[in-house]
Amino acid sequence: MSRLSLQMGWRLLRRELRAGELTVLLLALLVAVTAMSSVAFFSDRIEQALTRQASQLLAADLVSNGNRPPPDAWRRHAAQRGLQQAESATFPSMVFAREQAVLATLKAVTAGYPLRGEVQLRTPRGVQEGRLAPAPGELWADTRLLQKLGLRLGDSVRLGNVSLRLSAELLREPDGAMDLYNFIPRALFNHADLAATGLVQDGSRVRYRLMVAGDAASVAGYRQWLAPRLDQRTRLEDVEEARPEVRSALERARRFLGLTALLSVLLSAAAVALAVRRYLARHWQSVAVMRALGQTGGEVALVWGSLFLWLALVAGVLGTVAGYGVQAGLLRLAQQWLGSGLPAPALAAWLSGPLSALILLAGFALPPLLALRRIPALAVLRADMPTSGRSLPAPLLAVLALLGLAAWQVGDGTLALWLLGGLAGFLLAVGLLAWGVVRLLRRVPLSGAVGWRHGAANLARRPWLAVIQIAALSVSLMALLTLTVVRDDLIGAWQKSLPADAPDSFLINLQAPQQATLDTLFARVGRSAPQAAPMTRARLLSINERAVKGSDYADERAQRLAEREFNLSWRAAPPPGNGFAAGKWWPAGSTQPAFSVEQGLAETLGIRMGDVLAFDIAGKRWQAPVTSLRKVAWDSFQPNFFVIAPQGWMGGESASYITSYRAPDKDFNNRLVAALPNVTVIDISVIVREVKAVIGRLALAVETMFSLALAAGVLVLWAALAATRDERQFDVALLRALGASRQQVRAVILAELAWLGGLTGLLAGIGAMAIGSLVAVQLFNLPLAPNLWLPLLGALCGGAVVGLAGWPLLRKITRTPPTDILRNS
Amino acid sequence: MILRADALARQVDYHGQTLTILHQASLSVAAGESVAIVGASGSGKSTLLAILAGLDPASSGEVWLDGQALSALDEDGRALLRRDRVGFVFQNFQLMPQFTALENVMLPLELAGRSDARAAASAMLQRVGLGHRLDHYPRHLSGGEQQRVALARAFVVRPTLLFADEPTGNLDPATGRQVIELLFQLNAEAGTALVLVTHDTALASRCAAVYRLNDGRLQREAT
């Protein structure tokens, strides 16, 4: 590209931007670049963080993770191999301070923790980083715990039977910072204080980790030695398999955001195509003049080519800056799981914006640009744009450009094809629907004010343009309605499905002798205490003498149930609220071996009535036939069990107890935990609130991306309105000549926008309604009555969006003087 | 007098220079009378027509349309006057492409808020011989048919004054003759005054009076 054409292109760009000829094109490119680059920044930084943190995620090179303390032999062998070691015990418990109790995840760690990665703390001396562990008698609490209990450094905090001094605020711990569902506050204290707390008792839910680190050979050797010695309750974790759930959750989030970005790009592409077409339709005469003045076709194409090149550059730079801002916002929403101090984005992420602008323009502007070469000088004498044969198959290039962008976005060509095909199919379906409605609109005899019929006729006059606008806007509007209104409807429906007196608190880790204290506490408020149920961990050994192995099952849930322990209980009377699918409950006082199994579990594991099951409970084997299959209402907020045995047969075993109740007053749970420091109270309302907050944050992130898509939809609207500007001016001039008042002209134009917006919103509302009902039934098993307000609300929103976006563009047209009608002749 | 123009002038500023497009033009049209304005391209015919019809204001001078001084009216006032008293026929027909023939003819009635728009428009299309093409869109009509729809649109409001701007300019001679016959017939039936702008002297000679516009100056020709 010669210097001259670059200079001319730059001059042309500045002039055209000032004249407003390129506004829509520039904005469409900006939206596409912002969407692409924000997702590129976001995924790049997360990917880098995950890779860098991989070994830090474990805080070690190899970890054995089980629900029993590791045997001494494992420690001795690690020492023999010269490995560094540290241990942690993690469990949920209540933390007390200032007469309040809050549920937290506690981690007791030995000196030497963390073996890999660093802990970040805020102490009175400032922020510290390093391989640090709390000294005995000290506790480090994270920001959430400090806020919930209103704590300050130096305060005293009680864990079970001991008081610890809060010596630091925990800003980051290597192996705890990335749990996606980690909305429960966390605290660290020294392992030496663990026993004294009295929090760890029979049946407590504790994860014990033995962490080792050292040179690769020693670690591998230790791994080889340890693997055959593991029992079913313990698994090994290494860097490779660190936090697969976090990785897959973030990957899903990244894909979803990428998909939304792709939607924005697709819509922007439509706006770009419309805008380029209009731009060239308005400028082909200048091309003809330049040709007449002796420029070659190639030179002409170069000048306009460099104009678009400059445009891509401007949009690329501005859009990348905007994209960085959007990404920073997204990351703030996800900070809780990612921690602070993410690595800076790599160069490729910075380039993604400008490159997508280039690719979009290449796909959508290059073919008409190359056609410019063929405009003959003779065209100066003609009134219509000459249609020359196309030099490149334009649609093919456009599809290739989009596919390239999509493949780059998701990093997988086949997947990109599917995603793009899916999106295009969805848009096509919406478009077909819109086409039908627009056609119908033309056939329905509309009476009343002239504006409405005129507006409808205007829309139907250019059905394809109307369809593109409706499809582009309604898809993003539908997503936004789903994310806001339908989400609230769903949560509301779920809350309504709970009875008013449903329990709001679960109490776990209760010991048998403590039932008396529980009775007293409830008696003081004039209520009878709920009867706590025993609970013990059991692993299914065999069905009809056949050993149960996870690998026998195809179903993932079945594999997990077969491999892991689950809760088992015993009782004399059948649990209230349970029904029976088969068999019947044992007689009160029965001492006969028997198991009652939950129907769903039985189906998953292939257990039938009469099958003989064997369980391992604390190393002891318990064998009995299945005498009943129970139906359990899992959303009843009552303790429910997969497997129950007769009290008279198993009742002598040690167990912890669980129960649920509705707290009589606000302070009741605090008093209860003060009296029974080892128990853990899970306040469901707090958890529901936290879950709602998490969903709210995730939804906000997705909404941000869909807002970009909506902006792209608005640009399609603008491009389409701009493309029809000349025709509209003619309409207005004619109407004025025929004696229409200004008000009538305004009514006609507003009516068209109202039809467009109303139809768009109506489709969006109906779509959101359908999605809501589908999700409610399929995912939540809730009967969600369709929210009939949604189509109306959608129509109003659509009308507002289209009206607010379209009116400023069309207002000027209403001032077209009637005398223009004569100039047109 | 249905239309009286007195000393109309029109100047435009172009890069600081004042160009005069129309010099002191005066004319009058009595009720039911037909007047032709002839002149070469660029002589200012369209400017004069725009001023006479109240589409564009004059720089100086005055136009009285049905006794109303146009300079005393604002744009909406002039629009109202046009709606009730004036019909137009254009060289390019100027039909709304998104409307059927019937809807195009209904348009001025609807703008006037007439409730019988459909029936009246339908009857008018019958009158111009297009009763069988009510629901056809302009793109499906021939040039002559389109101009007949335009005539129906112009006469459906029973205007007191009709402006016709080169009504046959885009038609072949035979069709043009048919359209002109129809125009004069309708004009006679409705008793409408006619201002016909044309460069066709033969056509102009069918009018009661002929004015010639030459370089912005209007002169009545002897008949």
Interface residues (C-beta under 8 A of the other chain):
Chain A: V450 R453 A457 N458 A460 R461 F730 D731 L734 L735 R736 A737 L738 G739 A740 S741 R742 Q743 Q744 P817 P818 T819 I821 L822 R823 N824 S825
Chain B: S46 L49 A50 A53 L55 D56 E75 D76 A79 L80 L81 R82 R83 D84 V86 F88 F90 Q91 N92 Q94 M96 P97 Q98 F99 E103 L107 P108 E110 L111 A112 R153 D165 E166 G169
